[in-house]
Every structure is written in structure tokens, then in C-alpha cells.
Amino acid sequence: MEFINQMEPVFDEKEEAAVKEYIGRRAWLTEYKETRRFEDSIAAYTGARHCSVVANGTVSLMAALLACGIRPGDEVICPDYTMVASPNAIECIGARAVFADVERSTLCLDFDCMKAAVTKRTKAVMLVSLGGRYPKRLAEIVAYCREHGLWLIEDAAQSLGSFHNGRHVGTYGDIASFSFSSPKIISCGQGGALITDNTALYEKLLQVRDFGREKAGADHYMTLGFNCKFTDLQAVVGIEQMKKLPGRVARKKEMGRLYARLLAGIDGVELIETDFDETPPWFFEIICQRREALAAYLREKGVGTRPSYPPLHLEPAYGYTSQHYPVTEAVADNILWLPSTITLTDAQIAYICGCIRAFYAN
Ligand SMILES: *Cc1c(COP(=O)(O)O)cnc(C)c1O
């Protein structure tokens, strides 16, 4: 039996043909018309007014922060439990990432903890829709940010294809960021995208991603910026991946339902409640007892897994706070990601769940 990787990107003859055809044109590889087409397809899918594609899902967050006018010394609230790129983007532009704990039920930003973290230096909240989920108290977070003049920046890197009350995740905040790195639902190897309905913000973003230039080729510098640009070579891959997205979303939801059914009732395994009608699970995660032993057991059985993120405030890079984040501290070290590649078969999922059941029966 072949080893089941926790996650692999999937490309086929469609991407191969697109790349060959593109190279055959002797074009310049850098971003141009294909990148604009890729942006249009993301805007159409998410229902956002504007989309700008950039180099990856970390610089996209940095560009979003700069476009919002976040400056050194400003504070931005972000969850303690997230991929490290969320706070890194804040700190890398000189602002301060202020952690707040997450809800136990969704592992997303907790509204009360977010409010408690607000100071007079707070300029923005970075909301992370982990695994495509929103926090239970989303509406209160959105209303609070609006009332208090805080930018709501969504790190929706794991949420392409996820909806909430019929609206795409990422359209509730002022601006949202996606990623096309290898483990995401679609990939271009690397890549990121920003969506927004705010035209002024979008125009500022176009300058930020192009050295702060007034417009392409015009050397008049309106704002501080850097080079976040994409390539058309990746865009032709992205366009093919976008065509596959609806099918992948449907399959991910099926996979999530099957995992949830086959893992129900195992003593030692807890699932995160997910609405599979709207949310394709990105990585299928479990909160489990004896995580390292389970991972080692599954590896022996030919099943790859990945331990999830540690509490960020306890990492060396962020070890400046002695504050406690009890929910993150209690669950982060027990979260394990199960195989989530889009080509995983029902039989493989049944096998994986059978192994997990056998492990906890001992
Ligand atoms: C993947 C991811 C990122 C980073 O995206 P890159 O394209 O790898 O830079 C940021 N935030 C979250 C939540 C992610 O999952």
C-alpha cells in the first residue's frame, strides 16, 4: 500500500497544457494579462468587487496592513492560535501583534478576548477563518470594528470555497487574504490574493504592491510599497485550478462528512463542529488524546498526519508575553491534521478512521 501523505497539491494535464501553451507564446512570464484573468476569476467566484493577486499569502497580509495605513507602533489584534504568518505579517511591517484567545468551539477569535485586548493604539483586527470556519460571534466582531473605527482584515488563507450565510468568507471584513501555497485547496506553488469591495483601499493596494508607484511605469512614489507581484506563468496554472475549485469544494465537503461519520463516538477523539453545507474543511482536524503516540501509530500504518500550530505566545519569536490564553493552551497541543488531499478516496478515509478507532480501542 502506498503511503498516504497528509497533503499534496494536485495538478494534471490541464495545467501541463496551459503552461506549455503559455511558454509557447514567448511571453515575459511576469504578471500581465493572465494575472488579470486569474484575479477576475477570483473576484467572480467570491463576489468581491476587486481582487489583486500577489506573490504569496504572507506578503498579501503585509500589503493589506500597509494599504490600511497601519504604521510602526500601531497594534493589531490576532488570534494566539493561527498560522504564524498572521502575526508575522503584522510584526514585519513594524506594527505590534497583540494576541487574543480563541473560541473553544470554532478555534477562531473569541469576541470577548478580542475586546479585552483593545487599547488606544489598536488600529485593526486580523480575523483568521481557520479551516474555513468563522467564529460563532462574527456579527459582533464585525459590528464592534465598524463602531470603533478598526480595520477588519481577514486572513482567509484556508477559506477559499467557504461560505457563510451564502456570502463568501472574506467578504465580511474590509479586505481578505488568500493563499495558493502547496497545501491550500488550489495552488500555484506560491501565491496570494486580496479581495475587497473598498475601491479606495484597492487603489492604495495597487500602489503598495508596485513599489508605491502612482501607476505602473510612472516613477512617482505615492506611498511606501514593495514588490508583491505575481507571474503570468503561475496565473495560467491558477486559472486551471480555479476551474476545478467548485468540484474540489463539493468533494471536500463529502470527505468532511465521511470523516465526521466514521470518527464519531471514539473515546479520545473530538471533532470541531463544522457546517459542511457551507464549509469545505481545509485540513480535516481532530482534537485527540495522546497525539504523538497516535501520529506514530498512523505513520506505521502508512498514514501521514501533521501536528497543528502551537500557542504562538509560547514560541521563541513571540516569547515576550507572560499572559495566558487558556483555550489555546489547553487544545493546541492536542490538534492533529489528518490526510486531506483532494484525491483521497472514500476507501482510504475508511482505512484511516479504522486505524484511529483501533488505536483508541487499546
Ligand atoms: C497558508 C497560510 C498563510 C500563509 O500563506 P503563504 O502563501 O504560505 O505565505 C497565512 N495564514 C494562514 C491562516 C495560512 O493557512
Ligand as a Chemical Component Dictionary entry (heavy atoms), coordinates in Angstrom:
data_LIG
# 
_chem_comp.id                   LIG 
_chem_comp.type                 NON-POLYMER 
_chem_comp.pdbx_formal_charge   0 
_chem_comp.three_letter_code    LIG 
# 
loop_
_chem_comp_atom.comp_id 
_chem_comp_atom.atom_id 
_chem_comp_atom.alt_atom_id 
_chem_comp_atom.type_symbol 
_chem_comp_atom.charge 
_chem_comp_atom.model_Cartn_x 
_chem_comp_atom.model_Cartn_y 
_chem_comp_atom.model_Cartn_z 
_chem_comp_atom.pdbx_ordinal 
LIG C1 C1 C 0 -1.082 29.329 4.453 1  
LIG C2 C2 C 0 -1.444 30.395 5.404 2  
LIG C3 C3 C 0 -0.818 31.661 5.389 3  
LIG C4 C4 C 0 0.408  31.957 4.590 4  
LIG O1 O1 O 0 0.300  31.866 3.247 5  
LIG P1 P1 P 0 1.628  31.712 2.368 6  
LIG O2 O2 O 0 1.100  31.790 0.977 7  
LIG O3 O3 O 0 2.231  30.379 2.690 8  
LIG O4 O4 O 0 2.538  32.833 2.693 9  
LIG C5 C5 C 0 -1.305 32.652 6.231 10 
LIG N1 N1 N 0 -2.296 32.416 7.076 11 
LIG C6 C6 C 0 -2.903 31.220 7.160 12 
LIG C7 C7 C 0 -4.032 31.044 8.118 13 
LIG C8 C8 C 0 -2.476 30.161 6.335 14 
LIG O5 O5 O 0 -3.071 28.968 6.437 15 
# 
loop_
_chem_comp_bond.comp_id 
_chem_comp_bond.atom_id_1 
_chem_comp_bond.atom_id_2 
_chem_comp_bond.value_order 
_chem_comp_bond.pdbx_ordinal 
LIG C1 C2 SING 1  
LIG C2 C3 SING 2  
LIG C2 C8 DOUB 3  
LIG C3 C4 SING 4  
LIG C3 C5 DOUB 5  
LIG C4 O1 SING 6  
LIG O1 P1 SING 7  
LIG P1 O2 DOUB 8  
LIG P1 O3 SING 9  
LIG P1 O4 SING 10 
LIG C5 N1 SING 11 
LIG N1 C6 DOUB 12 
LIG C6 C7 SING 13 
LIG C6 C8 SING 14 
LIG C8 O5 SING 15 
# 
